[in-house]
Amino acid sequence: MEHSNFLLEAVIFMGAAVIAVPIATRLGLGSVLGYLLAGVAIGPSALGLVGDASDEMHVAEFGVALMLFLIGLELQPKKLWQMRGAILGTGSAQLLLTAAAIAGVALLLFDLGWRSGIAIGLILALSSTAIVLQSLSEKGLLKTQGGRSAFAVLLFQDIAVIPILALLPLLAGTPAEAHASGLSGWQYAAAVIGTIAAFAIAGRYLLGPLLRLVAGSQVREMFTVTSLLIVFAAAAVMSWLDLSPALGTFLAGVLLAESEFRHELEADIQPFKGLLLGLFFIAVGASLNFAQIAENPMLLFGLVIALVLVKFAVLFALARVMRLSKGEDWLFALSLAQAGEFGFVLVSFSTQIQVLDAGASSLLVALIALTMALTPVLLLVFEQFIQPRFLVGPEGPLVPDSPSPVDHGSPVIIIGYGRFGQITGRLLNACGFGTTLLERNAEQLDLVRRYGIEAYYGDASREDLLRAAGAKSARLVILTLSDQAASLEIIAQLQKHFPNLTILARARNRMHQYALMEAGVKYIFRETVDSALSIGEKALVLLGLSPLQARRAARKFKQHDERMLEALFPYWRDETQHIAQARIYREQLLQALQQDRRDKDLHLDHYWEEAQPETEKS
């Protein structure tokens, strides 16, 4: 019967996610808020489809554990050294300043001892790695200046959980009772430190040989099993110590960061992470105790607002000291203004060692859950009101030291200087034609400048920026963006304000090309056609055709494909007609190529190839 109940609850959890997450995403709320709302809806305080969500929470914590394992895998010593300033400087400043501010407010508002005040400050100073990273990644904000700074702080917090756990027994006013594992407070702290040391030894001397042994078996699924074994074993050890399983998996990930199997481990764990992380968010939503909220609604909501405001104030001040650009400081402060999932573990541990009483711990659990649920809303506020004002986005902030574009009289403006634009620009420059380069990705702009290439930051859909770049006197604009909506917006501005310009545009696929054709662009180049045909041509040669035969087949295929694309253009918005006509044209292409293979003069190609000098063949 218990088995049936488990299956029923699993169906309810997944069904709620399937309904709520797409709706939330469609409304622009993000998947995290969708998961949380799904949990609230099915929880005991709403529809009551599931009872106590604590069991599901234990399972779902493995989602956080897997996420932290993957984060640990990314933390190679070289990368950690590069981030040392942000991690140690910003991270430690955030933790200490926020903990001090929260502890001070707690001591002022409540009748607490200083030990309890410090414990509460340390617990609430932490933020939610799971929710923040998922939300920032989903919205494309993780690679912005504020997103990277937030990641560095979260990384320091995850590492800082270990010394906080060692510090809490020192805050106990009286000798701590034996821990659930049978250890006293001091013995327990020693066990934690010893376990971490054992992790380091195992990671260095045991895991590498184990992974090499499994890889040598050439059984693909065994590597997946071993990956999960490492994660579950690390989690089990920490669970035995009544610590968060996520802490153990994070340490395991860090220890394997230098392993040659790092990428394989990441690929094996990634699918499980997404599923269980979603379940974690649902369980957080389902665990919200609305009965407790109803008992002290004003107190609890007042504490939520106070916590968010205190953390925001400290974080925003820190962002200004760090000289984050405008907009990025808001992103940094709003994204970290909640409490975190490690808070649940620290509250439980603090209660066991009598640093906090039962009433305070119950209130803190509700406070942590509510602020975590509030995070997607805060990021939504940022996205709707702050981001448009300061031009912060996936491509990065407006670069402060980026000069405005200057009209050098170049005949060509290249919009988008990624790999596609670089090849085009280098060819034109090599042939003596000047180019003006516009790029909106701040990281890409910084990269090309390091190579001595003069490029300008800017949104090419702005008429004033195009004019400053010389669009009035240029002859060509080469548009290399893969984003269909962005490229169409720029084309509309070019056609409206600079109709003299000839536009050459990159198309990501057929649908993108049809949209460009509809917009009136004459010269369109699908990004993968030529490279795909080159591979096909080489394959034909390796299969026995002469180079000339293969080249002619590829050329005929391309000509027919272009004619077909033109012929199908009237039907591109009618899927049924488009598919029907495409089938007809594919059959015609097959017949044309077969007819070419039956050409009675085809054998002469071999003699023509043999008659060529070696230099011409190459």
Secondary structure, DSSP 8 states (H G I E B T S, - for coil): -HHHHHHHHHHHHHHHHHHHHHHHHHTTS-HHHHHHHHHHHHSTTTT-SS--THHHHHHHHHHHHHHHHHHHHH--HHHHHHTHIIIIIIHHHHHHHHHHHHHHHHHHHS---HHHHHHHHHHHH---HHHHHHHHHHTT-TTSHHHHHHHHHHHHHHHHHHHHHHHHHHH-SS-----TTS--HHHHHHHHHHHHHHHHHHHHHTHHHHHHHHHHTT-HHHHHHHHHHHHHHHHHHHHHTTS-HHHHHHHHHHHTTTSTTHHHHHHHHHHHHHHHHHHHHHHHHHT--HHHHHHSHHHHHHHHHHHHHHHHHHHHHHHHHTT--TTHHHHHHHHT-S--THHHHHHHHHHHTTSS-HHHHHHHHHHHHHHHHHHHHHHHHIIIIIHHHHT-STT----TT---------SEEEE--SHHHHHHHHHHHHTT--EEEEE--HHHHHHHHHTT---EE--TT-HHHHHHTTTTT-SEEEE----HHHHHHHHHHHHHH-TT-EEEEEESSHHHHHHHHHTT--EEEETTHHHHHHHHHHHHHHTT--HHHHHHHHHHHHHHHHHHHHHHGGGTT-HHHHHHHHHHHHHHHHHHHHHHHT-TTTTHHHHHHHHS-HHHH-
